[in-house]
Each structure stands twice: as structure tokens, then as C-alpha cells.
Amino acid sequence: MKVNIRYFAAAAAYAGADSDVVEVADGATIGDLADAIKEARPDSERLATVLDVASFLVNGKRAESGDVLPNDPDVDVLPPFAGG
């Protein structure tokens, strides 16, 4: 399935884009998505670091690493703000 991603702050800076579309298998989790983003951009160690500490919103609701993505998700990647 295709996942629409919006990057914010440092995630956007290190991704080199404000948004992206990544393909993952049906039943993929947030953790799987983070891995797919890292694989799609192997030259960006900084983005990988941000993804490891970022918060993810799926269709506007906070999601954890093990949460399964719904069909046709919109995912926001939010790095920590103001030290947290």
C-alpha cells in the first residue's frame, strides 16, 4: 500500500522534502514504515536518527511503533520539539 508522509522541522530538512510517498506491505506497522523510509533514503543517517526519536501521527492520531497502518494512511513525522 502507498503511504502519504509529511515531514516536519528537522525531518523535512534531513529528508530534503516536505512530503513523500512510500510503499509498504498491507499490515505494516509504524516501525515497518520507518524502516522503509530509511531504506528509501540510505544516504541520510540524520533522517534515520530523527525517525528513531520522532512521533508519528496517523490520520491525525498519535501512533506507536507497533501500531498497524490502516488503508490509505496519511502519516506525519514530528521530531522532538524543544528538547522533548
PDB file with SEQRES, HELIX, SHEET and CRYST1 records, atoms N, CA, C and O in Angstrom:
SEQRES   1 A   84  MET LYS VAL ASN ILE ARG TYR PHE ALA ALA ALA ALA ALA          
SEQRES   2 A   84  TYR ALA GLY ALA ASP SER ASP VAL VAL GLU VAL ALA ASP          
SEQRES   3 A   84  GLY ALA THR ILE GLY ASP LEU ALA ASP ALA ILE LYS GLU          
SEQRES   4 A   84  ALA ARG PRO ASP SER GLU ARG LEU ALA THR VAL LEU ASP          
SEQRES   5 A   84  VAL ALA SER PHE LEU VAL ASN GLY LYS ARG ALA GLU SER          
SEQRES   6 A   84  GLY ASP VAL LEU PRO ASN ASP PRO ASP VAL ASP VAL LEU          
SEQRES   7 A   84  PRO PRO PHE ALA GLY GLY                                      
HELIX    1 AA1 ALA A   10  ALA A   15  1                                   6    
HELIX    2 AA2 ILE A   30  ALA A   40  1                                  11    
HELIX    3 AA3 GLU A   45  VAL A   53  1                                   9    
SHEET    1 AA1 5 SER A  19  GLU A  23  0                                        
SHEET    2 AA1 5 LYS A   2  TYR A   7 -1                                        
SHEET    3 AA1 5 ASP A  74  LEU A  78  1                                        
SHEET    4 AA1 5 SER A  55  VAL A  58 -1                                        
SHEET    5 AA1 5 LYS A  61  ALA A  63 -1                                        
CRYST1    1.000    1.000    1.000  90.00  90.00  90.00 P 1           1          
ATOM      1  N   MET A   1       0.844  -1.169   0.000  1.00  0.00           N  
ATOM      2  CA  MET A   1       0.000   0.000   0.000  1.00  0.00           C  
ATOM      3  C   MET A   1       0.892   1.235   0.000  1.00  0.00           C  
ATOM      4  O   MET A   1       2.029   1.201   0.470  1.00  0.00           O  
ATOM      5  N   LYS A   2       0.363   2.298  -0.525  1.00  0.00           N  
ATOM      6  CA  LYS A   2       1.088   3.565  -0.543  1.00  0.00           C  
ATOM      7  C   LYS A   2       0.740   4.374   0.699  1.00  0.00           C  
ATOM      8  O   LYS A   2      -0.419   4.469   1.104  1.00  0.00           O  
ATOM      9  N   VAL A   3       1.790   4.959   1.295  1.00  0.00           N  
ATOM     10  CA  VAL A   3       1.615   5.768   2.494  1.00  0.00           C  
ATOM     11  C   VAL A   3       2.046   7.195   2.163  1.00  0.00           C  
ATOM     12  O   VAL A   3       3.170   7.426   1.718  1.00  0.00           O  
ATOM     13  N   ASN A   4       1.152   8.136   2.381  1.00  0.00           N  
ATOM     14  CA  ASN A   4       1.470   9.554   2.195  1.00  0.00           C  
ATOM     15  C   ASN A   4       2.108  10.068   3.476  1.00  0.00           C  
ATOM     16  O   ASN A   4       1.532   9.954   4.558  1.00  0.00           O  
ATOM     17  N   ILE A   5       3.303  10.636   3.346  1.00  0.00           N  
ATOM     18  CA  ILE A   5       4.056  11.089   4.511  1.00  0.00           C  
ATOM     19  C   ILE A   5       4.296  12.584   4.417  1.00  0.00           C  
ATOM     20  O   ILE A   5       4.635  13.112   3.358  1.00  0.00           O  
ATOM     21  N   ARG A   6       4.112  13.262   5.555  1.00  0.00           N  
ATOM     22  CA  ARG A   6       4.501  14.676   5.666  1.00  0.00           C  
ATOM     23  C   ARG A   6       5.576  14.764   6.732  1.00  0.00           C  
ATOM     24  O   ARG A   6       5.406  14.273   7.848  1.00  0.00           O  
ATOM     25  N   TYR A   7       6.688  15.399   6.373  1.00  0.00           N  
ATOM     26  CA  TYR A   7       7.797  15.598   7.297  1.00  0.00           C  
ATOM     27  C   TYR A   7       7.732  17.019   7.857  1.00  0.00           C  
ATOM     28  O   TYR A   7       7.372  17.958   7.147  1.00  0.00           O  
ATOM     29  N   PHE A   8       8.082  17.165   9.124  1.00  0.00           N  
ATOM     30  CA  PHE A   8       8.100  18.477   9.749  1.00  0.00           C  
ATOM     31  C   PHE A   8       9.477  18.742  10.357  1.00  0.00           C  
ATOM     32  O   PHE A   8      10.193  17.819  10.746  1.00  0.00           O  
ATOM     33  N   ALA A   9       9.826  20.025  10.427  1.00  0.00           N  
ATOM     34  CA  ALA A   9      11.049  20.510  11.088  1.00  0.00           C  
ATOM     35  C   ALA A   9      12.281  19.744  10.608  1.00  0.00           C  
ATOM     36  O   ALA A   9      12.525  19.659   9.404  1.00  0.00           O  
ATOM     37  N   ALA A  10      13.059  19.187  11.535  1.00  0.00           N  
ATOM     38  CA  ALA A  10      14.314  18.516  11.175  1.00  0.00           C  
ATOM     39  C   ALA A  10      14.078  17.331  10.253  1.00  0.00           C  
ATOM     40  O   ALA A  10      14.926  17.039   9.410  1.00  0.00           O  
ATOM     41  N   ALA A  11      12.954  16.642  10.388  1.00  0.00           N  
ATOM     42  CA  ALA A  11      12.668  15.513   9.498  1.00  0.00           C  
ATOM     43  C   ALA A  11      12.584  15.990   8.052  1.00  0.00           C  
ATOM     44  O   ALA A  11      13.104  15.330   7.153  1.00  0.00           O  
ATOM     45  N   ALA A  12      11.940  17.122   7.821  1.00  0.00           N  
ATOM     46  CA  ALA A  12      11.839  17.672   6.464  1.00  0.00           C  
ATOM     47  C   ALA A  12      13.211  18.116   5.971  1.00  0.00           C  
ATOM     48  O   ALA A  12      13.558  17.896   4.811  1.00  0.00           O  
ATOM     49  N   ALA A  13      13.988  18.739   6.849  1.00  0.00           N  
ATOM     50  CA  ALA A  13      15.321  19.200   6.454  1.00  0.00           C  
ATOM     51  C   ALA A  13      16.193  18.023   6.034  1.00  0.00           C  
ATOM     52  O   ALA A  13      16.867  18.094   5.006  1.00  0.00           O  
ATOM     53  N   TYR A  14      16.192  16.945   6.808  1.00  0.00           N  
ATOM     54  CA  TYR A  14      17.056  15.805   6.513  1.00  0.00           C  
ATOM     55  C   TYR A  14      16.507  14.934   5.386  1.00  0.00           C  
ATOM     56  O   TYR A  14      17.277  14.265   4.697  1.00  0.00           O  
ATOM     57  N   ALA A  15      15.192  14.933   5.188  1.00  0.00           N  
ATOM     58  CA  ALA A  15      14.610  14.197   4.060  1.00  0.00           C  
ATOM     59  C   ALA A  15      14.809  14.953   2.755  1.00  0.00           C  
ATOM     60  O   ALA A  15      14.781  14.370   1.671  1.00  0.00           O  
ATOM     61  N   GLY A  16      15.010  16.261   2.878  1.00  0.00           N  
ATOM     62  CA  GLY A  16      15.149  17.079   1.677  1.00  0.00           C  
ATOM     63  C   GLY A  16      13.828  17.320   0.979  1.00  0.00           C  
ATOM     64  O   GLY A  16      13.791  17.683  -0.197  1.00  0.00           O  
ATOM     65  N   ALA A  17      12.731  17.113   1.720  1.00  0.00           N  
ATOM     66  CA  ALA A  17      11.392  17.289   1.156  1.00  0.00           C  
ATOM     67  C   ALA A  17      10.396  17.458   2.297  1.00  0.00           C  
ATOM     68  O   ALA A  17      10.642  17.031   3.425  1.00  0.00           O  
ATOM     69  N   ASP A  18       9.273  18.087   1.983  1.00  0.00           N  
ATOM     70  CA  ASP A  18       8.208  18.229   2.975  1.00  0.00           C  
ATOM     71  C   ASP A  18       7.270  17.025   2.989  1.00  0.00           C  
ATOM     72  O   ASP A  18       6.552  16.797   3.963  1.00  0.00           O  
ATOM     73  N   SER A  19       7.285  16.260   1.901  1.00  0.00           N  
ATOM     74  CA  SER A  19       6.381  15.115   1.819  1.00  0.00           C  
ATOM     75  C   SER A  19       6.995  14.020   0.956  1.00  0.00           C  
ATOM     76  O   SER A  19       7.984  14.234   0.255  1.00  0.00           O  
ATOM     77  N   ASP A  20       6.384  12.848   1.028  1.00  0.00           N  
ATOM     78  CA  ASP A  20       6.908  11.692   0.323  1.00  0.00           C  
ATOM     79  C   ASP A  20       5.775  10.672   0.221  1.00  0.00           C  
ATOM     80  O   ASP A  20       4.771  10.770   0.926  1.00  0.00           O  
ATOM     81  N   VAL A  21       5.947   9.709  -0.651  1.00  0.00           N  
ATOM     82  CA  VAL A  21       5.055   8.555  -0.724  1.00  0.00           C  
ATOM     83  C   VAL A  21       5.949   7.324  -0.669  1.00  0.00           C  
ATOM     84  O   VAL A  21       6.886   7.186  -1.456  1.00  0.00           O  
ATOM     85  N   VAL A  22       5.646   6.425   0.275  1.00  0.00           N  
ATOM     86  CA  VAL A  22       6.443   5.220   0.456  1.00  0.00           C  
ATOM     87  C   VAL A  22       5.520   4.014   0.349  1.00  0.00           C  
ATOM     88  O   VAL A  22       4.384   4.043   0.824  1.00  0.00           O  
ATOM     89  N   GLU A  23       6.012   2.972  -0.271  1.00  0.00           N  
ATOM     90  CA  GLU A  23       5.249   1.733  -0.435  1.00  0.00           C  
ATOM     91  C   GLU A  23       5.621   0.759   0.685  1.00  0.00           C  
ATOM     92  O   GLU A  23       6.799   0.507   0.939  1.00  0.00           O  
ATOM     93  N   VAL A  24       4.597   0.217   1.352  1.00  0.00           N  
ATOM     94  CA  VAL A  24       4.793  -0.819   2.374  1.00  0.00           C  
ATOM     95  C   VAL A  24       3.750  -1.911   2.150  1.00  0.00           C  
ATOM     96  O   VAL A  24       2.750  -1.701   1.463  1.00  0.00           O  
ATOM     97  N   ALA A  25       3.995  -3.066   2.733  1.00  0.00           N  
ATOM     98  CA  ALA A  25       3.050  -4.177   2.613  1.00  0.00           C  
ATOM     99  C   ALA A  25       1.795  -3.910   3.438  1.00  0.00           C  
ATOM    100  O   ALA A  25       1.843  -3.190   4.434  1.00  0.00           O  
ATOM    101  N   ASP A  26       0.681  -4.490   3.023  1.00  0.00           N  
ATOM    102  CA  ASP A  26      -0.524  -4.432   3.844  1.00  0.00           C  
ATOM    103  C   ASP A  26      -0.204  -5.051   5.193  1.00  0.00           C  
ATOM    104  O   ASP A  26       0.506  -6.054   5.261  1.00  0.00           O  
ATOM    105  N   GLY A  27      -0.714  -4.470   6.258  1.00  0.00           N  
ATOM    106  CA  GLY A  27      -0.451  -4.965   7.602  1.00  0.00           C  
ATOM    107  C   GLY A  27       0.837  -4.435   8.206  1.00  0.00           C  
ATOM    108  O   GLY A  27       1.226  -4.847   9.299  1.00  0.00           O  
ATOM    109  N   ALA A  28       1.509  -3.514   7.496  1.00  0.00           N  
ATOM    110  CA  ALA A  28       2.758  -2.934   8.005  1.00  0.00           C  
ATOM    111  C   ALA A  28       2.476  -2.074   9.227  1.00  0.00           C  
ATOM    112  O   ALA A  28       1.394  -1.507   9.381  1.00  0.00           O  
ATOM    113  N   THR A  29       3.477  -1.995  10.086  1.00  0.00           N  
ATOM    114  CA  THR A  29       3.390  -1.183  11.289  1.00  0.00           C  
ATOM    115  C   THR A  29       4.120   0.148  11.072  1.00  0.00           C  
ATOM    116  O   THR A  29       4.778   0.356  10.053  1.00  0.00           O  
ATOM    117  N   ILE A  30       3.985   1.027  12.045  1.00  0.00           N  
ATOM    118  CA  ILE A  30       4.743   2.281  12.027  1.00  0.00           C  
ATOM    119  C   ILE A  30       6.237   1.983  11.981  1.00  0.00           C  
ATOM    120  O   ILE A  30       6.977   2.651  11.259  1.00  0.00           O  
ATOM    121  N   GLY A  31       6.679   1.007  12.728  1.00  0.00           N  
ATOM    122  CA  GLY A  31       8.086   0.613  12.714  1.00  0.00           C  
ATOM    123  C   GLY A  31       8.525   0.146  11.333  1.00  0.00           C  
ATOM    124  O   GLY A  31       9.623   0.471  10.881  1.00  0.00           O  
ATOM    125  N   ASP A  32       7.660  -0.622  10.659  1.00  0.00           N  
ATOM    126  CA  ASP A  32       7.960  -1.060   9.292  1.00  0.00           C  
ATOM    127  C   ASP A  32       8.065   0.139   8.353  1.00  0.00           C  
ATOM    128  O   ASP A  32       8.928   0.180   7.476  1.00  0.00           O  
ATOM    129  N   LEU A  33       7.184   1.106   8.547  1.00  0.00           N  
ATOM    130  CA  LEU A  33       7.212   2.306   7.720  1.00  0.00           C  
ATOM    131  C   LEU A  33       8.513   3.073   7.936  1.00  0.00           C  
ATOM    132  O   LEU A  33       9.142   3.514   6.975  1.00  0.00           O  
ATOM    133  N   ALA A  34       8.916   3.230   9.194  1.00  0.00           N  
ATOM    134  CA  ALA A  34      10.173   3.929   9.482  1.00  0.00           C  
ATOM    135  C   ALA A  34      11.341   3.222   8.792  1.00  0.00           C  
ATOM    136  O   ALA A  34      12.222   3.871   8.228  1.00  0.00           O  
ATOM    137  N   ASP A  35      11.340   1.884   8.841  1.00  0.00           N  
ATOM    138  CA  ASP A  35      12.393   1.124   8.164  1.00  0.00           C  
ATOM    139  C   ASP A  35      12.347   1.340   6.657  1.00  0.00           C  
ATOM    140  O   ASP A  35      13.394   1.458   6.018  1.00  0.00           O  
ATOM    141  N   ALA A  36      11.145   1.395   6.079  1.00  0.00           N  
ATOM    142  CA  ALA A  36      11.006   1.613   4.634  1.00  0.00           C  
ATOM    143  C   ALA A  36      11.515   2.994   4.229  1.00  0.00           C  
ATOM    144  O   ALA A  36      12.131   3.153   3.175  1.00  0.00           O  
ATOM    145  N   ILE A  37      11.255   3.987   5.072  1.00  0.00           N  
ATOM    146  CA  ILE A  37      11.764   5.337   4.787  1.00  0.00           C  
ATOM    147  C   ILE A  37      13.288   5.323   4.822  1.00  0.00           C  
ATOM    148  O   ILE A  37      13.934   5.907   3.952  1.00  0.00           O  
ATOM    149  N   LYS A  38      13.869   4.657   5.828  1.00  0.00           N  
ATOM    150  CA  LYS A  38      15.326   4.574   5.934  1.00  0.00           C  
ATOM    151  C   LYS A  38      15.922   3.877   4.706  1.00  0.00           C  
ATOM    152  O   LYS A  38      16.958   4.298   4.192  1.00  0.00           O  
ATOM    153  N   GLU A  39      15.266   2.818   4.242  1.00  0.00           N  
ATOM    154  CA  GLU A  39      15.746   2.096   3.061  1.00  0.00           C  
ATOM    155  C   GLU A  39      15.645   2.955   1.805  1.00  0.00           C  
ATOM    156  O   GLU A  39      16.491   2.869   0.915  1.00  0.00           O  
ATOM    157  N   ALA A  40      14.607   3.780   1.741  1.00  0.00           N  
ATOM    158  CA  ALA A  40      14.419   4.636   0.565  1.00  0.00           C  
ATOM    159  C   ALA A  40      15.433   5.773   0.520  1.00  0.00           C  
ATOM    160  O   ALA A  40      15.702   6.328  -0.546  1.00  0.00           O  
ATOM    161  N   ARG A  41      15.993   6.117   1.671  1.00  0.00           N  
ATOM    162  CA  ARG A  41      16.967   7.220   1.763  1.00  0.00           C  
ATOM    163  C   ARG A  41      18.203   6.758   2.542  1.00  0.00           C  
ATOM    164  O   ARG A  41      18.496   7.302   3.607  1.00  0.00           O  
ATOM    165  N   PRO A  42      18.929   5.764   2.025  1.00  0.00           N  
ATOM    166  CA  PRO A  42      20.056   5.200   2.775  1.00  0.00           C  
ATOM    167  C   PRO A  42      21.211   6.168   2.997  1.00  0.00           C  
ATOM    168  O   PRO A  42      22.063   5.928   3.852  1.00  0.00           O  
ATOM    169  N   ASP A  43      21.248   7.251   2.243  1.00  0.00           N  
ATOM    170  CA  ASP A  43      22.337   8.220   2.380  1.00  0.00           C  
ATOM    171  C   ASP A  43      22.076   9.255   3.468  1.00  0.00           C  
ATOM    172  O   ASP A  43      22.911  10.131   3.694  1.00  0.00           O  
ATOM    173  N   SER A  44      20.938   9.172   4.144  1.00  0.00           N  
ATOM    174  CA  SER A  44      20.596  10.173   5.152  1.00  0.00           C  
ATOM    175  C   SER A  44      20.603   9.576   6.555  1.00  0.00           C  
ATOM    176  O   SER A  44      19.560   9.192   7.083  1.00  0.00           O  
ATOM    177  N   GLU A  45      21.794   9.501   7.154  1.00  0.00           N  
ATOM    178  CA  GLU A  45      21.906   9.000   8.523  1.00  0.00           C  
ATOM    179  C   GLU A  45      21.177   9.910   9.503  1.00  0.00           C  
ATOM    180  O   GLU A  45      20.625   9.442  10.499  1.00  0.00           O  
ATOM    181  N   ARG A  46      21.176  11.203   9.222  1.00  0.00           N  
ATOM    182  CA  ARG A  46      20.489  12.142  10.123  1.00  0.00           C  
ATOM    183  C   ARG A  46      18.982  11.901  10.122  1.00  0.00           C  
ATOM    184  O   ARG A  46      18.344  11.960  11.173  1.00  0.00           O  
ATOM    185  N   LEU A  47      18.408  11.629   8.940  1.00  0.00           N  
ATOM    186  CA  LEU A  47      16.977  11.325   8.886  1.00  0.00           C  
ATOM    187  C   LEU A  47      16.697  10.052   9.674  1.00  0.00           C  
ATOM    188  O   LEU A  47      15.710   9.989  10.407  1.00  0.00           O  
ATOM    189  N   ALA A  48      17.540   9.044   9.539  1.00  0.00           N  
ATOM    190  CA  ALA A  48      17.360   7.796  10.281  1.00  0.00           C  
ATOM    191  C   ALA A  48      17.370   8.063  11.784  1.00  0.00           C  
ATOM    192  O   ALA A  48      16.572   7.487  12.524  1.00  0.00           O  
ATOM    193  N   THR A  49      18.262   8.924  12.231  1.00  0.00           N  
ATOM    194  CA  THR A  49      18.332   9.275  13.652  1.00  0.00           C  
ATOM    195  C   THR A  49      17.057   9.971  14.108  1.00  0.00           C  
ATOM    196  O   THR A  49      16.535   9.676  15.183  1.00  0.00           O  
ATOM    197  N   VAL A  50      16.556  10.891  13.295  1.00  0.00           N  
ATOM    198  CA  VAL A  50      15.312  11.593  13.630  1.00  0.00           C  
ATOM    199  C   VAL A  50      14.142  10.607  13.683  1.00  0.00           C  
ATOM    200  O   VAL A  50      13.304  10.688  14.581  1.00  0.00           O  
ATOM    201  N   LEU A  51      14.083   9.682  12.728  1.00  0.00           N  
ATOM    202  CA  LEU A  51      12.985   8.715  12.710  1.00  0.00           C  
ATOM    203  C   LEU A  51      12.971   7.855  13.977  1.00  0.00           C  
ATOM    204  O   LEU A  51      11.911   7.433  14.438  1.00  0.00           O  
ATOM    205  N   ASP A  52      14.152   7.601  14.530  1.00  0.00           N  
ATOM    206  CA  ASP A  52      14.228   6.772  15.738  1.00  0.00           C  
ATOM    207  C   ASP A  52      13.637   7.457  16.963  1.00  0.00           C  
ATOM    208  O   ASP A  52      13.263   6.779  17.921  1.00  0.00           O  
ATOM    209  N   VAL A  53      13.543   8.789  16.956  1.00  0.00           N  
ATOM    210  CA  VAL A  53      13.020   9.516  18.117  1.00  0.00           C  
ATOM    211  C   VAL A  53      11.751  10.311  17.806  1.00  0.00           C  
ATOM    212  O   VAL A  53      11.201  10.973  18.685  1.00  0.00           O  
ATOM    213  N   ALA A  54      11.297  10.246  16.579  1.00  0.00           N  
ATOM    214  CA  ALA A  54      10.142  11.035  16.145  1.00  0.00           C  
ATOM    215  C   ALA A  54       8.828  10.476  16.685  1.00  0.00           C  
ATOM    216  O   ALA A  54       8.724   9.304  17.047  1.00  0.00           O  
ATOM    217  N   SER A  55       7.835  11.353  16.724  1.00  0.00           N  
ATOM    218  CA  SER A  55       6.458  10.942  16.966  1.00  0.00           C  
ATOM    219  C   SER A  55       5.784  10.818  15.609  1.00  0.00           C  
ATOM    220  O   SER A  55       6.106  11.547  14.671  1.00  0.00           O  
ATOM    221  N   PHE A  56       4.846   9.886  15.518  1.00  0.00           N  
ATOM    222  CA  PHE A  56       4.125   9.670  14.277  1.00  0.00           C  
ATOM    223  C   PHE A  56       2.635   9.877  14.527  1.00  0.00           C  
ATOM    224  O   PHE A  56       2.078   9.371  15.501  1.00  0.00           O  
ATOM    225  N   LEU A  57       2.013  10.619  13.645  1.00  0.00           N  
ATOM    226  CA  LEU A  57       0.561  10.762  13.657  1.00  0.00           C  
ATOM    227  C   LEU A  57       0.021  10.056  12.426  1.00  0.00           C  
ATOM    228  O   LEU A  57       0.515  10.265  11.318  1.00  0.00           O  
ATOM    229  N   VAL A  58      -0.984   9.226  12.616  1.00  0.00           N  
ATOM    230  CA  VAL A  58      -1.632   8.528  11.501  1.00  0.00           C  
ATOM    231  C   VAL A  58      -3.055   9.035  11.412  1.00  0.00           C  
ATOM    232  O   VAL A  58      -3.860   8.848  12.324  1.00  0.00           O  
ATOM    233  N   ASN A  59      -3.349   9.678  10.301  1.00  0.00           N  
ATOM    234  CA  ASN A  59      -4.666  10.284  10.109  1.00  0.00           C  
ATOM    235  C   ASN A  59      -5.032  11.182  11.294  1.00  0.00           C  
ATOM    236  O   ASN A  59      -6.178  11.220  11.744  1.00  0.00           O  
ATOM    237  N   GLY A  60      -4.006  11.908  11.787  1.00  0.00           N  
ATOM    238  CA  GLY A  60      -4.210  12.893  12.836  1.00  0.00           C  
ATOM    239  C   GLY A  60      -4.150  12.367  14.257  1.00  0.00           C  
ATOM    240  O   GLY A  60      -4.321  13.140  15.200  1.00  0.00           O  
ATOM    241  N   LYS A  61      -3.910  11.057  14.442  1.00  0.00           N  
ATOM    242  CA  LYS A  61      -3.863  10.479  15.788  1.00  0.00           C  
ATOM    243  C   LYS A  61      -2.491   9.871  16.048  1.00  0.00           C  
ATOM    244  O   LYS A  61      -1.895   9.245  15.171  1.00  0.00           O  
ATOM    245  N   ARG A  62      -2.000  10.066  17.268  1.00  0.00           N  
ATOM    246  CA  ARG A  62      -0.675   9.541  17.637  1.00  0.00           C  
ATOM    247  C   ARG A  62      -0.640   8.028  17.476  1.00  0.00           C  
ATOM    248  O   ARG A  62      -1.595   7.331  17.818  1.00  0.00           O  
ATOM    249  N   ALA A  63       0.477   7.532  16.950  1.00  0.00           N  
ATOM    250  CA  ALA A  63       0.654   6.098  16.754  1.00  0.00           C  
ATOM    251  C   ALA A  63       2.003   5.659  17.309  1.00  0.00           C  
ATOM    252  O   ALA A  63       2.968   6.423  17.291  1.00  0.00           O  
ATOM    253  N   GLU A  64       2.062   4.443  17.795  1.00  0.00           N  
ATOM    254  CA  GLU A  64       3.287   3.855  18.338  1.00  0.00           C  
ATOM    255  C   GLU A  64       3.905   2.922  17.299  1.00  0.00           C  
ATOM    256  O   GLU A  64       3.265   2.570  16.309  1.00  0.00           O  
ATOM    257  N   SER A  65       5.138   2.533  17.533  1.00  0.00           N  
ATOM    258  CA  SER A  65       5.911   1.740  16.582  1.00  0.00           C  
ATOM    259  C   SER A  65       5.211   0.450  16.150  1.00  0.00           C  
ATOM    260  O   SER A  65       5.311   0.057  14.987  1.00  0.00           O  
ATOM    261  N   GLY A  66       4.516  -0.202  17.053  1.00  0.00           N  
ATOM    262  CA  GLY A  66       3.872  -1.474  16.746  1.00  0.00           C  
ATOM    263  C   GLY A  66       2.478  -1.365  16.170  1.00  0.00           C  
ATOM    264  O   GLY A  66       1.871  -2.381  15.829  1.00  0.00           O  
ATOM    265  N   ASP A  67       1.953  -0.147  16.054  1.00  0.00           N  
ATOM    266  CA  ASP A  67       0.590   0.028  15.529  1.00  0.00           C  
ATOM    267  C   ASP A  67       0.551  -0.272  14.033  1.00  0.00           C  
ATOM    268  O   ASP A  67       1.421   0.163  13.279  1.00  0.00           O  
ATOM    269  N   VAL A  68      -0.461  -1.013  13.620  1.00  0.00           N  
ATOM    270  CA  VAL A  68      -0.638  -1.367  12.211  1.00  0.00           C  
ATOM    271  C   VAL A  68      -1.252  -0.183  11.467  1.00  0.00           C  
ATOM    272  O   VAL A  68      -2.186   0.459  11.947  1.00  0.00           O  
ATOM    273  N   LEU A  69      -0.704   0.085  10.289  1.00  0.00           N  
ATOM    274  CA  LEU A  69      -1.220   1.186   9.473  1.00  0.00           C  
ATOM    275  C   LEU A  69      -2.563   0.807   8.852  1.00  0.00           C  
ATOM    276  O   LEU A  69      -2.724  -0.317   8.377  1.00  0.00           O  
ATOM    277  N   PRO A  70      -3.526   1.724   8.851  1.00  0.00           N  
ATOM    278  CA  PRO A  70      -4.793   1.465   8.178  1.00  0.00           C  
ATOM    279  C   PRO A  70      -4.612   1.621   6.667  1.00  0.00           C  
ATOM    280  O   PRO A  70      -3.552   2.044   6.206  1.00  0.00           O  
ATOM    281  N   ASN A  71      -5.626   1.285   5.917  1.00  0.00           N  
ATOM    282  CA  ASN A  71      -5.576   1.505   4.470  1.00  0.00           C  
ATOM    283  C   ASN A  71      -5.566   2.996   4.176  1.00  0.00           C  
ATOM    284  O   ASN A  71      -6.233   3.777   4.854  1.00  0.00           O  
ATOM    285  N   ASP A  72      -4.806   3.382   3.160  1.00  0.00           N  
ATOM    286  CA  ASP A  72      -4.733   4.765   2.677  1.00  0.00           C  
ATOM    287  C   ASP A  72      -4.390   5.765   3.784  1.00  0.00           C  
ATOM    288  O   ASP A  72      -5.109   6.744   3.981  1.00  0.00           O  
ATOM    289  N   PRO A  73      -3.279   5.517   4.515  1.00  0.00           N  
ATOM    290  CA  PRO A  73      -2.950   6.402   5.640  1.00  0.00           C  
ATOM    291  C   PRO A  73      -2.212   7.663   5.229  1.00  0.00           C  
ATOM    292  O   PRO A  73      -1.460   7.682   4.254  1.00  0.00           O  
ATOM    293  N   ASP A  74      -2.446   8.708   5.995  1.00  0.00           N  
ATOM    294  CA  ASP A  74      -1.647   9.928   5.939  1.00  0.00           C  
ATOM    295  C   ASP A  74      -0.842   9.949   7.234  1.00  0.00           C  
ATOM    296  O   ASP A  74      -1.413   9.914   8.324  1.00  0.00           O  
ATOM    297  N   VAL A  75       0.480  10.007   7.116  1.00  0.00           N  
ATOM    298  CA  VAL A  75       1.358   9.929   8.284  1.00  0.00           C  
ATOM    299  C   VAL A  75       2.184  11.198   8.386  1.00  0.00           C  
ATOM    300  O   VAL A  75       2.815  11.624   7.419  1.00  0.00           O  
ATOM    301  N   ASP A  76       2.171  11.799   9.573  1.00  0.00           N  
ATOM    302  CA  ASP A  76       3.002  12.956   9.868  1.00  0.00           C  
ATOM    303  C   ASP A  76       4.174  12.491  10.724  1.00  0.00           C  
ATOM    304  O   ASP A  76       3.991  11.745  11.687  1.00  0.00           O  
ATOM    305  N   VAL A  77       5.387  12.938  10.366  1.00  0.00           N  
ATOM    306  CA  VAL A  77       6.589  12.622  11.120  1.00  0.00           C  
ATOM    307  C   VAL A  77       7.018  13.884  11.851  1.00  0.00           C  
ATOM    308  O   VAL A  77       7.404  14.875  11.231  1.00  0.00           O  
ATOM    309  N   LEU A  78       6.946  13.836  13.179  1.00  0.00           N  
ATOM    310  CA  LEU A  78       7.230  15.002  14.017  1.00  0.00           C  
ATOM    311  C   LEU A  78       8.437  14.730  14.905  1.00  0.00           C  
ATOM    312  O   LEU A  78       8.346  13.927  15.834  1.00  0.00           O  
ATOM    313  N   PRO A  79       9.568  15.385  14.637  1.00  0.00           N  
ATOM    314  CA  PRO A  79      10.709  15.206  15.526  1.00  0.00           C  
ATOM    315  C   PRO A  79      10.440  15.869  16.875  1.00  0.00           C  
ATOM    316  O   PRO A  79       9.524  16.684  16.988  1.00  0.00           O  
ATOM    317  N   PRO A  80      11.221  15.533  17.892  1.00  0.00           N  
ATOM    318  CA  PRO A  80      11.032  16.168  19.194  1.00  0.00           C  
ATOM    319  C   PRO A  80      11.190  17.688  19.076  1.00  0.00           C  
ATOM    320  O   PRO A  80      12.043  18.181  18.338  1.00  0.00           O  
ATOM    321  N   PHE A  81      10.362  18.410  19.810  1.00  0.00           N  
ATOM    322  CA  PHE A  81      10.409  19.853  19.826  1.00  0.00           C  
ATOM    323  C   PHE A  81      10.908  20.320  21.183  1.00  0.00           C  
ATOM    324  O   PHE A  81      10.552  19.727  22.202  1.00  0.00           O  
ATOM    325  N   ALA A  82      11.699  21.338  21.220  1.00  0.00           N  
ATOM    326  CA  ALA A  82      12.155  21.996  22.455  1.00  0.00           C  
ATOM    327  C   ALA A  82      12.661  21.002  23.494  1.00  0.00           C  
ATOM    328  O   ALA A  82      12.309  21.072  24.671  1.00  0.00           O  
ATOM    329  N   GLY A  83      13.501  20.069  23.026  1.00  0.00           N  
ATOM    330  CA  GLY A  83      14.140  19.147  23.937  1.00  0.00           C  
ATOM    331  C   GLY A  83      13.321  17.951  24.320  1.00  0.00           C  
ATOM    332  O   GLY A  83      13.740  17.181  25.185  1.00  0.00           O  
ATOM    333  N   GLY A  84      12.154  17.757  23.709  1.00  0.00           N  
ATOM    334  CA  GLY A  84      11.390  16.614  24.169  1.00  0.00           C  
ATOM    335  C   GLY A  84      10.553  16.007  23.150  1.00  0.00           C  
ATOM    336  O   GLY A  84       9.858  15.029  23.425  1.00  0.00           O  
TER     337      GLY A  84                                                      
END                                                                             
